[in-house]
Amino acid sequence: MPDVSRPVDEGELSQLVAEAAHDAIALEIIGAGTKRAVGRPTIAERTVTTRNLRGVTLYEPRELVISAYAGTPLATITNELDKHNQRLAFEPVDLGAMLGGGLGEATIGGMFATNFSGARRIIAGAARDHILGIRAINGRGELFKSGGRVMKNVTGYDLCRGLAGSWGTLAIMTEITVKVLPKPEETRTLLIAGQPDEIAVEAMCAAMATPYEVSGTVHIQEQLASRLATEVASSAGRAITALRIENVSTSVAYRVEQLKRRFSAYGEIVELDHRESLGFWSELQALSFLWQSQDPVWRISTAPTTGIRVVRAIAGYMDCRVAYDWSGGLIWLEVPRSADAGAAEIRRVIATLGGHATLIRAEPSVRATVEVFQPLEAGLDRLTCELKAAFDPARILNRGRMYSHV
């Protein structure tokens, strides 16, 4: 187990990284470690955690802006925003419990380093789309900043978005400024039970095409739906398709009635009230339908109209249990355990039909021997190596976490 360093400020962290670069000491960079089991096992002699870099440094509710150190727990951010009836609009996903840890422990730095977004991404954008500014330390130990604390365009390279999704391989974010949005007055959810995948995706895409501003669409196959704590969903004994509507109360009531009328042909529709809806979508944020198993899990993004074909092709090779988010564009795929977690077949399908597949849950021995992240095309691979060389020339930050040669 590598030694663990816990710097308390940017100065200490900067010095630590500079010394590691000078001595060619590989560092594993983590926040709370809730996503440590994702990606290839990192080649490192020392672990560095940002957990002591915590605290909200700026919050302007009227300006819809909040800044916090990277090690600040998301729960702290959420609690602060709750006081002013605001939220992180992209609905961050919590992998903690699904990977065998706890809920609510993830940090804001880890959230943006991985760029994982929830169901509201289809209307609000990804996590990276909400970053206004960052402070970070590169692989030389140099502190730099990008963006600012206001919602306006700035000149120069957009390093904020470039670091989002880099999994700590380019730099260590120390402070992040993000735009937030008011919470809706009311949330309701329409549940349709028993639809096959093809019909469910058709319904979800049709719902998104209506003028009623549906903010979330998910279809969960029966085997996974039965694991939900929301009783009306788990007790149905069938697959569940959910449509979410958020707005002021009078508008929500009207939109719900219009959607019920339009989708009545798909079968009986059960309506979840505001409290039930919040509970249901919180479950989905935490991926609770994947908790009751330790089988490998893949996260596949593709075009909504292609998702069905991707799943059907993979199912031709292996048994799989599936949940579709983003109207079918995001697939959570649970597969049986095997030497490569089904990587060979899944990569073959993705190469044919298009998309990106990331192995989210698997044993370390499996993650060490397969491509965990989507393999890069030659041009993109060359650009990735050049970026790594520019930000981290000694290759000390999360070496091998995403790709063995980076």
C-alpha positions as CSV (number, residue, x, y, z in Angstrom):
1,M,0.0,0.0,0.0
2,P,1.6,3.3,-1.0
3,D,2.3,6.0,1.6
4,V,-0.6,8.5,1.9
5,S,0.1,12.3,1.8
6,R,-2.6,14.7,3.0
7,P,-1.6,18.3,2.1
8,V,-3.5,21.0,3.9
9,D,-3.1,23.8,1.3
10,E,-2.1,24.5,-2.2
11,G,1.4,25.5,-1.2
12,E,2.1,22.1,0.5
13,L,0.5,20.2,-2.4
14,S,2.6,22.2,-5.0
15,Q,5.8,21.4,-3.1
16,L,4.9,17.8,-2.8
17,V,4.3,17.4,-6.5
18,A,7.4,19.3,-7.5
19,E,9.6,17.1,-5.3
20,A,7.9,14.0,-6.7
21,A,8.5,15.2,-10.3
22,H,12.2,15.9,-9.5
23,D,12.6,12.4,-8.0
24,A,10.4,10.7,-10.6
25,I,8.0,9.4,-7.8
26,A,4.7,8.3,-9.3
27,L,1.6,9.6,-7.4
28,E,-1.9,8.3,-7.1
29,I,-4.2,11.2,-6.9
30,I,-7.6,10.7,-5.1
31,G,-10.2,12.8,-3.3
32,A,-12.3,10.6,-1.0
33,G,-11.4,7.5,-3.0
34,T,-15.1,6.7,-3.9
35,K,-14.0,6.1,-7.5
36,R,-10.7,4.5,-6.8
37,A,-11.9,1.1,-8.1
38,V,-12.7,2.6,-11.5
39,G,-10.0,2.6,-14.2
40,R,-6.8,0.6,-14.4
41,P,-4.9,0.0,-11.2
42,T,-2.7,3.1,-10.8
43,I,1.1,2.6,-10.9
44,A,2.2,4.7,-7.9
45,E,4.7,4.8,-5.0
46,R,2.7,7.3,-3.0
47,T,-1.0,8.3,-2.7
48,V,-2.0,11.9,-2.4
49,T,-5.5,12.8,-1.2
50,T,-7.1,16.3,-1.4
51,R,-9.5,15.6,1.4
52,N,-7.9,18.2,3.7
53,L,-8.4,20.8,1.0
54,R,-12.0,21.5,1.9
55,G,-14.5,24.2,2.4
56,V,-16.7,26.6,0.5
57,T,-14.6,29.7,-0.5
58,L,-17.4,31.7,-2.2
59,Y,-21.1,31.4,-2.5
60,E,-23.2,34.1,-4.2
61,P,-26.8,32.8,-4.3
62,R,-28.0,35.8,-6.3
63,E,-25.3,35.3,-8.9
64,L,-25.8,31.5,-9.0
65,V,-22.1,30.8,-8.3
66,I,-20.3,28.7,-5.8
67,S,-16.6,28.0,-5.3
68,A,-15.1,25.3,-3.1
69,Y,-11.8,23.5,-2.5
70,A,-11.5,20.2,-4.4
71,G,-11.7,18.0,-1.3
72,T,-15.0,19.5,-0.2
73,P,-17.6,16.7,0.1
74,L,-20.5,17.0,-2.4
75,A,-22.8,16.6,0.6
76,T,-21.4,19.9,2.0
77,I,-22.0,21.6,-1.3
78,T,-25.5,20.2,-1.5
79,N,-26.4,21.3,2.1
80,E,-25.2,24.8,1.4
81,L,-27.2,25.1,-1.8
82,D,-30.3,23.7,-0.1
83,K,-30.3,26.7,2.2
84,H,-31.1,28.9,-0.8
85,N,-33.2,26.3,-2.7
86,Q,-30.5,25.8,-5.3
87,R,-28.8,22.8,-6.8
88,L,-26.2,21.4,-9.1
89,A,-28.2,21.1,-12.3
90,F,-26.4,18.2,-14.0
91,E,-27.3,15.8,-11.2
92,P,-24.0,14.2,-10.2
93,V,-23.8,10.5,-10.0
94,D,-22.7,8.8,-6.7
95,L,-20.7,5.6,-7.4
96,G,-19.8,5.1,-3.8
97,A,-22.3,2.4,-2.7
98,M,-22.2,0.7,-6.1
99,L,-18.4,0.2,-5.7
100,G,-18.7,-1.1,-2.2
101,G,-18.2,2.2,-0.3
102,G,-20.6,4.7,1.3
103,L,-23.0,7.2,0.0
104,G,-22.4,11.0,0.1
105,E,-18.6,10.8,0.5
106,A,-17.6,11.9,-3.0
107,T,-15.8,15.2,-3.4
108,I,-16.5,18.1,-5.8
109,G,-13.0,17.6,-7.2
110,G,-13.6,13.9,-8.0
111,M,-16.9,14.8,-9.5
112,F,-15.4,17.1,-12.1
113,A,-12.3,15.0,-12.6
114,T,-14.5,12.1,-13.8
115,N,-17.2,14.3,-15.4
116,F,-20.0,11.9,-14.5
117,S,-23.5,13.4,-15.0
118,G,-27.0,12.1,-14.1
119,A,-30.3,12.0,-15.8
120,R,-30.7,15.7,-16.2
121,R,-27.7,15.9,-18.6
122,I,-30.0,15.6,-21.6
123,I,-31.4,19.1,-20.9
124,A,-28.8,20.7,-18.6
125,G,-25.5,19.5,-20.1
126,A,-22.6,17.6,-18.6
127,A,-20.7,18.4,-15.4
128,R,-17.9,20.1,-17.5
129,D,-20.5,22.5,-19.0
130,H,-21.1,24.1,-15.5
131,I,-17.5,24.8,-14.6
132,L,-16.7,28.5,-14.5
133,G,-13.1,28.4,-13.3
134,I,-10.5,26.2,-11.6
135,R,-7.2,26.4,-9.8
136,A,-5.0,23.4,-10.3
137,I,-1.4,22.1,-10.0
138,N,0.3,20.4,-12.9
139,G,2.8,17.6,-12.9
140,R,5.7,20.1,-12.4
141,G,4.1,21.3,-9.2
142,E,3.1,24.6,-10.8
143,L,-0.1,26.3,-9.7
144,F,-2.3,27.7,-12.5
145,K,-5.8,28.9,-12.9
146,S,-8.3,29.0,-15.8
147,G,-11.7,30.7,-16.2
148,G,-13.0,32.9,-13.3
149,R,-15.9,33.4,-11.0
150,V,-18.5,34.9,-13.3
151,M,-20.6,33.6,-16.1
152,K,-19.0,35.1,-19.1
153,N,-16.8,34.0,-21.9
154,V,-13.0,34.4,-21.5
155,T,-10.2,34.2,-24.1
156,G,-7.6,31.5,-24.2
157,Y,-7.7,27.8,-23.9
158,D,-10.6,26.3,-21.9
159,L,-8.6,24.3,-19.5
160,C,-11.6,23.8,-17.2
161,R,-13.4,21.5,-19.6
162,G,-10.1,19.9,-20.7
163,L,-9.4,18.7,-17.2
164,A,-12.9,17.5,-16.6
165,G,-12.9,13.8,-17.4
166,S,-9.1,13.5,-17.2
167,W,-9.2,11.4,-14.0
168,G,-6.4,13.3,-12.4
169,T,-3.9,12.3,-15.1
170,L,-3.1,15.9,-16.2
171,A,-3.3,18.0,-13.1
172,I,-4.7,18.1,-9.6
173,M,-7.7,20.5,-9.2
174,T,-7.5,22.4,-6.0
175,E,-10.4,24.9,-6.2
176,I,-13.5,24.8,-8.5
177,T,-16.1,27.4,-9.3
178,V,-19.3,26.2,-10.7
179,K,-22.6,27.7,-11.8
180,V,-25.8,26.5,-10.0
181,L,-29.5,26.8,-10.7
182,P,-32.7,27.2,-8.6
183,K,-34.6,24.1,-7.6
184,P,-37.9,23.6,-9.4
185,E,-41.0,24.2,-7.2
186,E,-42.4,20.8,-8.0
187,T,-41.3,17.4,-9.5
188,R,-43.5,14.6,-10.7
189,T,-42.7,11.3,-12.4
190,L,-44.8,9.2,-14.7
191,L,-44.1,5.4,-14.6
192,I,-45.1,3.0,-17.3
193,A,-44.6,-0.7,-16.5
194,G,-43.9,-3.7,-18.7
195,Q,-42.6,-2.1,-21.9
196,P,-39.9,-3.9,-23.9
197,D,-36.7,-2.0,-24.5
198,E,-37.5,-1.0,-28.1
199,I,-40.9,0.5,-27.2
200,A,-39.6,2.1,-24.0
201,V,-36.8,4.0,-26.0
202,E,-39.4,5.0,-28.5
203,A,-41.6,6.5,-25.7
204,M,-38.6,8.2,-24.1
205,C,-37.5,9.8,-27.3
206,A,-41.1,10.9,-28.1
207,A,-41.4,12.5,-24.6
208,M,-38.2,14.5,-25.1
209,A,-39.6,15.8,-28.4
210,T,-42.7,17.2,-26.8
211,P,-42.9,20.8,-25.7
212,Y,-43.4,19.8,-22.0
213,E,-39.7,20.0,-21.0
214,V,-39.3,16.4,-19.7
215,S,-36.1,16.6,-17.6
216,G,-35.3,12.9,-17.2
217,T,-36.1,9.6,-19.0
218,V,-35.0,6.2,-17.8
219,H,-35.9,2.6,-18.6
220,I,-34.9,-0.2,-16.2
221,Q,-35.2,-3.8,-17.1
222,E,-37.2,-6.0,-14.7
223,Q,-34.2,-7.7,-13.0
224,L,-32.7,-4.4,-12.1
225,A,-36.0,-2.6,-11.3
226,S,-36.8,-5.2,-8.7
227,R,-33.8,-4.0,-6.7
228,L,-35.2,-0.4,-6.3
229,A,-36.3,0.8,-2.9
230,T,-39.2,2.8,-4.5
231,E,-41.9,0.3,-3.9
232,V,-44.2,1.2,-6.8
233,A,-41.3,0.6,-9.1
234,S,-39.8,-2.5,-7.6
235,S,-43.1,-4.3,-6.9
236,A,-44.4,-4.0,-10.4
237,G,-42.6,-7.2,-11.4
238,R,-41.9,-5.7,-14.8
239,A,-39.6,-3.3,-16.5
240,I,-40.1,0.3,-15.6
241,T,-40.0,3.4,-17.8
242,A,-40.0,6.8,-16.1
243,L,-40.5,10.3,-17.3
244,R,-39.8,13.3,-15.1
245,I,-41.4,16.7,-15.2
246,E,-40.1,19.7,-13.2
247,N,-41.3,23.3,-13.0
248,V,-43.7,25.5,-11.0
249,S,-46.7,23.6,-9.6
250,T,-49.3,24.9,-12.0
251,S,-47.2,24.2,-15.0
252,V,-46.2,20.7,-13.8
253,A,-49.9,19.8,-13.4
254,Y,-50.7,20.8,-16.9
255,R,-47.8,19.1,-18.4
256,V,-48.4,15.9,-16.5
257,E,-52.0,15.7,-17.8
258,Q,-50.9,16.4,-21.4
259,L,-48.2,13.6,-21.2
260,K,-50.7,11.2,-19.7
261,R,-53.0,11.8,-22.6
262,R,-50.3,11.4,-25.2
263,F,-48.8,8.2,-23.7
264,S,-51.9,6.4,-22.6
265,A,-51.5,4.0,-25.5
266,Y,-48.4,2.6,-23.8
267,G,-50.3,1.2,-20.9
268,E,-51.3,2.1,-17.4
269,I,-49.4,5.2,-16.1
270,V,-48.6,5.6,-12.4
271,E,-47.8,9.1,-11.1
272,L,-45.3,9.7,-8.4
273,D,-45.9,12.9,-6.4
274,H,-43.2,15.4,-5.5
275,R,-41.8,13.5,-2.5
276,E,-41.9,10.1,-4.2
277,S,-40.3,11.6,-7.3
278,L,-37.3,13.0,-5.4
279,G,-36.8,9.7,-3.7
280,F,-36.9,7.8,-7.0
281,W,-34.5,10.0,-8.8
282,S,-32.1,10.1,-5.8
283,E,-32.0,6.3,-6.1
284,L,-31.0,6.6,-9.7
285,Q,-28.3,9.1,-8.9
286,A,-26.9,6.5,-6.5
287,L,-27.4,3.7,-9.0
288,S,-29.1,1.6,-6.3
289,F,-30.2,-0.9,-8.9
290,L,-26.6,-2.0,-9.2
291,W,-25.9,-2.4,-5.4
292,Q,-27.1,-6.0,-4.9
293,S,-24.4,-7.6,-7.1
294,Q,-20.7,-7.4,-7.6
295,D,-20.8,-8.5,-11.2
296,P,-18.9,-6.3,-13.7
297,V,-20.7,-3.1,-14.8
298,W,-20.1,-1.2,-18.1
299,R,-21.2,2.4,-18.8
300,I,-21.9,2.8,-22.5
301,S,-22.7,6.1,-24.2
302,T,-24.1,6.1,-27.8
303,A,-26.9,7.6,-29.8
304,P,-30.3,6.9,-28.2
305,T,-31.5,5.3,-31.4
306,T,-28.5,3.0,-31.4
307,G,-28.6,1.9,-27.8
308,I,-31.1,-0.9,-28.4
309,R,-28.9,-2.4,-31.2
310,V,-25.9,-2.2,-29.0
311,V,-27.6,-4.1,-26.2
312,R,-29.1,-6.6,-28.5
313,A,-25.7,-7.3,-30.1
314,I,-24.0,-7.7,-26.7
315,A,-26.9,-10.0,-25.5
316,G,-26.0,-12.3,-28.4
317,Y,-22.7,-13.0,-26.6
318,M,-23.7,-13.0,-22.9
319,D,-26.5,-12.6,-20.4
320,C,-26.8,-8.9,-19.4
321,R,-29.0,-6.7,-17.2
322,V,-29.7,-3.2,-18.5
323,A,-30.8,0.3,-17.5
324,Y,-31.2,3.0,-20.1
325,D,-30.8,6.7,-19.2
326,W,-30.7,9.8,-21.5
327,S,-33.6,8.3,-23.6
328,G,-31.4,5.3,-24.4
329,G,-28.2,7.2,-25.0
330,L,-26.6,6.0,-21.7
331,I,-26.5,2.3,-20.9
332,W,-25.7,0.8,-17.6
333,L,-24.8,-2.8,-18.4
334,E,-24.3,-5.6,-15.8
335,V,-22.7,-8.7,-17.1
336,P,-21.5,-12.1,-15.7
337,R,-18.0,-12.4,-14.3
338,S,-15.4,-13.6,-16.7
339,A,-11.6,-13.3,-17.3
340,D,-12.1,-10.0,-19.2
341,A,-15.6,-8.9,-18.0
342,G,-16.9,-9.4,-21.6
343,A,-14.5,-6.7,-22.9
344,A,-13.6,-8.5,-26.2
345,E,-17.3,-8.8,-27.3
346,I,-18.3,-5.4,-26.0
347,R,-15.5,-3.7,-27.8
348,R,-16.3,-5.5,-31.0
349,V,-20.0,-4.4,-30.8
350,I,-19.0,-0.8,-30.1
351,A,-16.5,-0.8,-32.9
352,T,-19.3,-1.8,-35.3
353,L,-22.2,0.3,-34.0
354,G,-20.4,3.3,-32.5
355,G,-20.2,4.7,-29.0
356,H,-17.9,4.7,-25.9
357,A,-17.7,1.9,-23.3
358,T,-16.1,2.2,-19.9
359,L,-15.7,-0.6,-17.5
360,I,-16.9,0.8,-14.2
361,R,-16.9,-2.2,-11.8
362,A,-14.6,-5.3,-12.0
363,E,-11.9,-7.0,-10.1
364,P,-8.4,-5.3,-10.1
365,S,-7.0,-8.3,-11.9
366,V,-9.5,-7.8,-14.8
367,R,-9.0,-4.0,-14.9
368,A,-5.2,-4.5,-15.1
369,T,-5.4,-6.6,-18.2
370,V,-8.2,-5.0,-20.4
371,E,-8.8,-1.6,-21.9
372,V,-11.0,0.0,-19.2
373,F,-11.6,3.2,-21.1
374,Q,-12.6,3.4,-24.7
375,P,-9.6,2.8,-26.9
376,L,-8.4,5.9,-28.7
377,E,-8.1,6.4,-32.4
378,A,-4.6,7.2,-33.6
379,G,-5.0,10.9,-33.9
380,L,-6.7,11.2,-30.5
381,D,-4.1,9.0,-28.9
382,R,-1.3,11.2,-30.2
383,L,-3.1,14.3,-28.9
384,T,-3.6,12.7,-25.5
385,C,0.1,11.8,-25.2
386,E,1.0,15.4,-26.2
387,L,-1.3,16.8,-23.5
388,K,0.2,14.5,-20.9
389,A,3.7,15.6,-21.9
390,A,2.7,19.2,-21.6
391,F,0.9,19.0,-18.2
392,D,2.9,16.1,-16.7
393,P,6.2,15.6,-18.5
394,A,7.5,13.2,-15.8
395,R,4.3,11.1,-16.0
396,I,3.9,11.1,-12.2
397,L,0.1,11.8,-11.9
398,N,-2.2,8.8,-11.9
399,R,0.2,7.0,-14.3
400,G,-1.7,4.3,-16.3
401,R,-5.1,5.1,-14.7
402,M,-6.8,5.6,-18.1
403,Y,-4.4,4.1,-20.5
404,S,-1.3,2.0,-19.9
405,H,1.0,4.3,-21.9
406,V,-0.3,7.6,-20.4
